[in-house]
């Protein structure tokens, strides 16, 4: 766990870049993850396994970024 935490702390900028590019691509007509989240909020009717994997793929950079930011905040609080 400590290696993962250190990795996130050292690479927060890269993770932010991944979240903006991979997480939001394709950008037109709306960010892909946004469309998937609206689909899930609407009951996820008709979603297949590939759609769930795609949601995970586009959402993972945001989860990593949130985790990295939490670790950064905890690091600041400790100081």
C-alpha positions as CSV (number, residue, x, y, z in Angstrom):
1,X,0.0,0.0,0.0
2,X,2.8,2.4,0.8
3,X,4.3,2.0,-2.7
4,X,0.9,2.8,-4.3
5,X,0.6,5.9,-2.1
6,X,4.1,7.1,-3.0
7,X,3.3,6.4,-6.7
8,X,0.2,8.6,-6.5
9,X,1.9,11.3,-4.6
10,X,4.8,11.5,-7.1
11,X,2.5,11.3,-10.2
12,X,-0.5,13.5,-9.3
13,X,0.1,15.7,-12.4
14,X,0.3,12.8,-14.7
15,X,-2.9,11.3,-13.2
16,X,-4.7,14.6,-13.7
17,X,-3.6,14.6,-17.4
18,X,-4.9,11.0,-17.7
19,X,-8.2,12.1,-16.2
20,X,-8.6,15.0,-18.6
21,X,-7.6,13.0,-21.7
22,X,-8.7,9.4,-21.2
23,X,-11.4,10.1,-18.8
24,X,-13.3,12.6,-20.9
25,X,-12.5,11.4,-24.4
26,X,-14.2,11.6,-26.8
27,X,-15.2,15.1,-26.1
28,X,-17.9,15.7,-28.7
29,X,-20.9,15.9,-28.4
30,X,-20.4,15.4,-24.7
31,X,-17.6,13.8,-22.6
32,X,-18.0,10.0,-22.8
33,X,-18.0,9.4,-19.1
34,X,-20.7,12.0,-18.6
35,X,-22.9,10.1,-21.1
36,X,-22.3,6.8,-19.3
37,X,-23.1,8.3,-15.9
38,X,-26.3,9.8,-17.2
39,X,-27.2,6.4,-18.6
40,X,-26.5,4.7,-15.3
41,X,-28.5,7.4,-13.5
42,X,-31.4,6.7,-15.8
43,X,-31.5,3.0,-14.7
44,X,-28.8,1.6,-17.0
45,X,-31.4,0.0,-19.2
46,X,-29.8,-1.8,-22.1
47,X,-26.2,-1.5,-20.8
48,X,-24.2,-4.6,-21.6
49,X,-20.9,-5.9,-20.2
50,X,-18.9,-3.8,-22.7
51,X,-20.6,-0.6,-21.6
52,X,-19.8,-1.3,-17.9
53,X,-16.2,-2.0,-18.8
54,X,-16.1,1.2,-20.8
55,X,-17.5,3.1,-17.8
56,X,-14.8,1.6,-15.6
57,X,-12.1,2.4,-18.1
58,X,-13.2,6.1,-18.5
59,X,-13.9,6.5,-14.7
60,X,-10.7,4.9,-13.4
61,X,-8.5,8.0,-14.0
62,X,-10.9,10.1,-11.9
63,X,-10.9,7.6,-9.0
64,X,-7.0,7.6,-9.1
65,X,-7.0,11.4,-9.2
66,X,-9.4,11.6,-6.3
67,X,-7.3,9.2,-4.3
68,X,-4.1,11.1,-5.1
69,X,-5.7,14.4,-4.0
70,X,-6.8,12.8,-0.8
71,X,-3.3,11.6,-0.1
72,X,-1.9,15.1,-1.0
73,X,-4.4,16.7,1.4
74,X,-3.4,14.3,4.2
75,X,0.2,15.0,3.5
76,X,-0.4,18.8,3.9
77,X,-2.4,18.2,7.1
78,X,0.5,16.2,8.6
79,X,2.9,19.1,8.1
